Amino acid sequence: MPDYTVYDSEQELRERIEDLNNLLSDYEKTQGVLDEERGVLADQVQGAKVIYDKQLNEFEQRVSAYEQKRDDLDRRQREVAEGRADALENREVLQLQLDAKRGKKMTDRAAPKVDGAAKGVGQADGAAYTTGPTTREQIDQLKAQLSKPEPALALDPPGMGESQASVIDRDLKLMAKIKAKEQKLDDASQKLKDEWNQAKGPKR
């Protein structure tokens, strides 16, 4: 037990007790102030936690939205890449078809003339053998006609189907449409890249 002062006078004891009562009263007042401040601080902490949780939730939602947008941009980028690849492949196939049609048209047009020339020369040679110089002049005229170049886009005779000029014109228009589509795909791809760069925000 702690040592206590022994007072001989009742007056001194009463005064000491009164002093202790005042001190205990001060302690109680101080405790009340501390409890009040503790309550205020608890309310502030709870309020800050609510605000933080709300901000955290908003941040998570924004991150989720950015991720969703990124996934959508990636998907659209893949679609653009696939569409561009298909367009390039189609253009290559059409170009091959166009080249083949040009070569076939020139071959088809040249073959009858060669056969006709050979036949005409044979007939003319027989005629020259039997009739003399007059037929030789006809042979020279025939050779001169065969040596003249014909226009590359001349129309085929009636009944021979679509003309070479119309076929080439049609294929060229088709190629122009494909190129226009590729340009749109390129523009869309660039737009996707710009949107993705904006979504990522400035570099820190």
Order of alpha helices (4+ residues) and beta strands (2+ residues): alpha-alpha-alpha
